[in-house]
């Protein structure tokens, strides 16, 4: 029999849809034990607001994981600084948000849990509260003492995977941020991460160019000639199946994607609009290069939807599914 896993869920911003997602996902049974690292009173209040029955069960990390039963949610309790109101940000609760992440990382690193699934956080209010924060991925990397992980989005069925060479930086800063050393690290991390977490012996990586038409032989820019192509050739010499740089406007055609396990794009909005258009509610954010399994929903806090009946759990369901797959691959199942 497959080994049961324990998956931690951090709901993220308490005023957003994260608590809604947690209590909604608890309405169905799940093969893994899902443990919400959160304030139990927040979850009770949000369940009441949504008219959902919810039984909260305290976690026991000394016991073996047990499958989640419908209507029940296991919780590792942490207290909010102030009561949270759906749709209304409160900087006083930012330390709570970060504390849930710190606790979850520590539990995964200690082996008490198998994976972490993160709900959406609100970067602006975290920075407003005085914490330098560019996103989950960088924060988790610092807590894991890891070199820069790679952000990859995948559909729940694996029909498309998109990784990023640069992440949350202004578009004007992208050309200066692309260099041979970072591309080498990204390609190595993709190759190793897809092998370890997804069971691919030799993943096929297709690499986009930066400029229109991949620079058109230098006429539209030289980054492809001077930086990207040499990094790809060096990766191939290390046994990595990398091809490119390829024009991004034709890279996502059916014939090209049939030859790719993952597409590496040079900046955030070069690849993510494509995969989110394909299936926004079933797309998952995956961190490769961390010592823990981590997935996340592909959407933000959606403050205007918090506490309403208009919240879609599709991305969270997909994130839980991908996390379970990654855990199984990591354990050789």
C-alpha atoms as one frame of an Amber mdcrd trajectory, in Angstrom:
protein
   0.000   0.000   0.000   1.084   3.564  -0.700   2.369   5.408   2.321  -0.080
   7.950   3.765   1.250  11.479   3.814   0.759  14.438   6.124   0.376  17.702
   4.225   0.551  21.063   5.965  -1.679  23.868   4.708  -0.919  27.499   5.539
  -4.026  29.522   4.620  -2.004  32.723   4.168  -3.560  36.161   4.539  -6.348
  35.798   7.140  -8.498  38.492   5.512  -8.331  36.774   2.113  -9.755  33.608
   0.622  -7.171  31.303   2.217  -9.311  30.498   5.291 -12.312  29.972   2.985
 -10.307  27.474   0.947  -9.216  25.616   4.082 -12.732  25.156   5.435 -14.144
  24.324   2.002 -11.505  21.687   1.284 -12.378  20.121   4.651 -15.884  19.404
   3.421 -14.529  16.480   1.387 -12.508  13.454   2.366  -8.879  13.246   1.285
  -6.398  10.380   1.105  -3.758  12.383   2.999  -3.957  14.014   6.414  -4.306
  17.754   5.835  -3.141  19.888   8.748  -4.010  23.577   8.695  -1.360  25.652
  10.467  -3.708  28.419  11.486  -5.825  30.080  14.139  -8.687  27.636  14.829
 -11.031  30.468  15.809 -10.456  32.120  12.420 -11.395  28.871  10.702 -14.491
  28.411  12.854 -15.639  31.977  12.179 -15.112  31.672   8.428 -16.934  28.335
   8.344 -19.853  29.903  10.234 -19.865  32.855   7.835 -20.064  30.449   4.899
 -22.680  28.241   6.560 -20.380  25.205   6.599 -20.208  22.545   9.293 -16.654
  22.051  10.536 -15.190  19.875  13.248 -11.688  20.932  14.283  -9.362  18.187
  15.418  -6.019  18.889  17.159  -2.963  17.521  15.393  -0.882  14.716  16.889
   2.521  14.617  15.218   3.505  11.515  17.229   0.776   9.461  15.556   0.809
   8.136  12.009  -1.103  10.260   9.468  -4.760   9.383   9.004  -6.909  10.258
   5.963  -9.020  13.374   6.246 -12.702  12.735   6.783 -15.361  14.981   5.273
 -16.403  17.791   7.598 -13.262  17.522   9.716 -10.035  19.526   9.659  -6.905
  18.836  11.656  -5.325  22.039  12.966  -1.942  23.030  14.370  -3.022  26.151
  16.290  -1.352  29.559  16.099  -3.152  32.659  17.356  -3.884  35.792  15.375
  -2.750  39.061  16.891  -6.191  40.563  16.222  -9.479  39.091  14.986  -9.526
  39.006  11.190 -12.368  40.397   9.104 -12.915  38.984   5.637 -11.777  41.479
   3.019 -10.049  43.901   5.430  -6.250  43.798   5.703  -4.629  44.334   9.097
  -0.825  44.773   9.283  -0.909  43.628  12.921  -1.594  40.081  11.698   1.444
  39.934   9.409   3.688  38.311  12.098   1.051  35.580  12.401   1.160  34.930
   8.647   4.944  34.598   8.702   4.841  32.473  11.866   2.608  29.920  10.128
   5.201  29.611   7.363   8.088  29.334   9.828   6.322  26.584  11.757   5.370
  24.670   8.630   8.908  24.786   7.246  10.355  23.565  10.550   7.882  20.659
  10.683   8.662  19.600   7.119  12.401  19.833   7.677  12.120  17.812  10.889
  10.166  15.070   9.134   6.941  15.625  11.083   5.178  16.471   7.810   5.736
  15.444   4.202   4.758  18.542   2.251   3.660  22.158   2.492   0.818  23.687
   0.495   0.607  27.450   0.816  -2.434  29.676   0.464  -2.125  33.214  -0.909
  -0.396  35.986   1.019  -0.629  39.740   0.462   2.857  41.046  -0.345   1.940
  44.712   0.050   0.606  44.442   3.604   3.607  42.312   4.635   5.963  45.008
   3.409   3.758  47.700   4.940   4.207  45.951   8.294   7.979  46.331   7.968
   8.996  42.907   6.624  10.982  42.747   3.378   9.042  40.181   1.350   9.108
  39.510  -2.392   7.130  36.286  -2.315   6.703  32.846  -0.793   9.502  31.288
  -2.826  12.261  33.605  -1.647  11.010  33.554   1.930  10.949  29.754   2.053
  14.391  29.569   0.453  15.795  31.763   3.223  14.115  29.648   5.909  15.491
  26.479   4.310  18.952  27.993   3.819  18.691  27.079   0.136  20.191  28.590
  -2.972  17.651  30.284  -5.205  14.847  27.796  -5.931  13.084  27.742  -9.284
   9.457  28.768  -9.582   7.505  26.431 -11.861   3.806  26.362 -12.615   2.158
  23.154 -13.748  -1.327  22.116 -14.729  -2.786  19.409 -12.526  -2.466  16.842
 -15.331   1.087  17.841 -16.257   0.084  18.805 -19.795   2.076  22.038 -19.481
   4.825  23.158 -17.127   6.363  26.635 -17.210   9.441  27.677 -15.225  10.870
  31.164 -14.774  14.426  32.425 -15.122  13.456  35.681 -13.346  10.441  36.163
 -11.111   9.029  39.261  -9.403  11.125  42.078 -10.830  10.211  45.023 -13.058
  10.277  44.298 -16.762  12.939  46.978 -17.207  15.257  45.001 -14.909  14.888
  41.651 -16.710  17.702  41.957 -19.307  20.251  42.863 -16.644  19.127  39.978
 -14.442  19.750  37.320 -17.084  23.278  35.923 -16.887  25.079  32.675 -17.538
  25.591  31.672 -13.919  21.937  32.071 -12.967  20.739  30.276 -16.094  23.116
  27.404 -15.326  21.690  27.167 -11.794  18.116  27.286 -13.121  18.715  24.585
 -15.727  20.502  22.353 -13.206  17.692  22.843 -10.670  15.005  22.059 -13.235
  16.814  18.931 -14.370  17.387  17.664 -10.813  14.004  18.775  -9.439  11.938
  17.155 -12.182  13.933  13.994 -11.653  13.549  13.909  -7.867  10.030  15.294
  -7.492   8.377  14.090 -10.727  10.302  10.920 -11.570  11.663  12.131 -14.921
  15.001  10.524 -15.732  15.937  13.095 -18.399  13.391  15.910 -18.584  13.135
  17.759 -21.870  13.647  21.481 -21.275  12.761  23.974 -23.984  14.149  27.454
 -23.407  12.583  30.683 -24.632  14.572  33.599 -25.909  14.263  37.019 -24.317
  13.650  39.154 -27.378  11.036  38.904 -30.145  11.929  36.100 -32.574  14.679
  35.065 -30.110  16.688  38.110 -31.156  16.567  37.330 -34.900  20.299  36.645
 -35.162  21.159  39.723 -33.120  19.028  42.182 -35.050  16.508  42.439 -32.197
  18.945  41.946 -29.315  22.072  39.955 -28.455  21.078  38.298 -25.161  20.311
  35.061 -27.001  23.721  35.014 -28.712  25.832  36.245 -25.817  24.127  34.658
 -22.779  21.256  32.242 -23.343  22.655  30.032 -26.131  26.038  29.527 -24.387
  24.251  28.602 -21.140  22.175  26.017 -23.014  25.220  24.534 -24.715  27.034
  24.298 -21.388  23.990  22.571 -19.861  23.910  20.065 -22.718  27.546  19.252
 -22.032  26.454  18.368 -18.465  23.911  15.865 -19.823  20.846  18.131 -19.633
  18.318  17.921 -22.469  17.941  21.649 -23.095  17.012  23.174 -26.455  16.881
  26.823 -27.456  16.717  29.735 -27.328  13.396  29.489 -29.136  10.999  32.311
 -30.104   8.390  32.586 -27.370   5.587  33.373 -29.809   5.833  29.898 -31.379
   7.225  27.950 -28.420   3.765  27.278 -27.015   2.379  25.685 -30.161   1.180
  22.088 -30.011   4.095  20.648 -31.979   6.708  22.374 -29.819   5.059  21.427
 -26.547   4.891  17.785 -27.640   8.703  17.807 -27.385   8.860  19.478 -23.956
   8.402  18.427 -20.345   8.914  22.014 -19.203   9.305  25.403 -20.864  11.796
  27.803 -19.307  10.792  31.412 -19.923  12.899  34.470 -19.223  10.383  36.546
 -17.267   7.117  36.314 -15.358   4.627  37.480 -17.973   6.289  35.669 -20.868
   5.028  32.257 -19.798   2.513  32.526 -16.986  -0.333  34.091 -18.987  -0.202
  31.066 -21.304  -0.501  28.435 -18.584  -3.084  30.402 -16.608  -5.182  30.834
 -19.751  -5.012  27.074 -20.292  -6.434  26.308 -16.869  -6.438  28.967 -14.177
  -8.387  26.948 -11.614  -6.192  23.863 -12.030  -2.748  25.433 -12.162  -0.245
  24.939  -9.339   2.875  26.822  -8.271   5.751  24.443  -7.442   9.098  25.313
  -5.833  11.988  23.229  -7.159  15.332  23.269  -5.385  14.008  23.350  -1.817
  14.729  20.503   0.627  10.970  20.253   1.224   8.010  19.588  -1.044   6.109
  22.821  -1.539   3.190  23.672  -3.807   0.835  26.626  -3.833  -2.352  27.939
  -5.356  -1.843  30.022  -8.483  -3.962  32.999  -7.411  -3.894  35.875  -4.964
  -5.791  36.734  -1.815  -8.968  37.825  -3.673 -10.060  40.014  -0.769 -13.334
  40.863  -2.499 -14.315  37.175  -2.548 -13.388  36.312   1.047 -16.367  35.211
   3.094 -18.578  34.726   0.006 -19.848  31.676  -1.864 -17.837  32.589  -4.981
 -14.525  30.976  -4.014 -13.201  28.238  -6.334 -11.174  25.510  -4.620  -9.847
  24.092  -7.908  -6.298  25.415  -7.587  -5.994  24.228  -3.966  -7.289  20.793
  -4.914  -4.699  20.692  -7.693  -1.952  21.852  -5.312  -2.795  19.034  -2.896
  -2.817  16.529  -5.757   0.582  17.660  -7.080   2.062  17.702  -3.564   0.974
  14.086  -3.045   2.508  13.130  -6.401   5.778  14.828  -5.504   5.924  13.075
  -2.125   5.301   9.714  -3.800   8.032  10.368  -6.396  10.451  11.463  -3.697
   9.843   8.219  -1.795  10.156   6.133  -4.915   6.534   5.079  -4.956
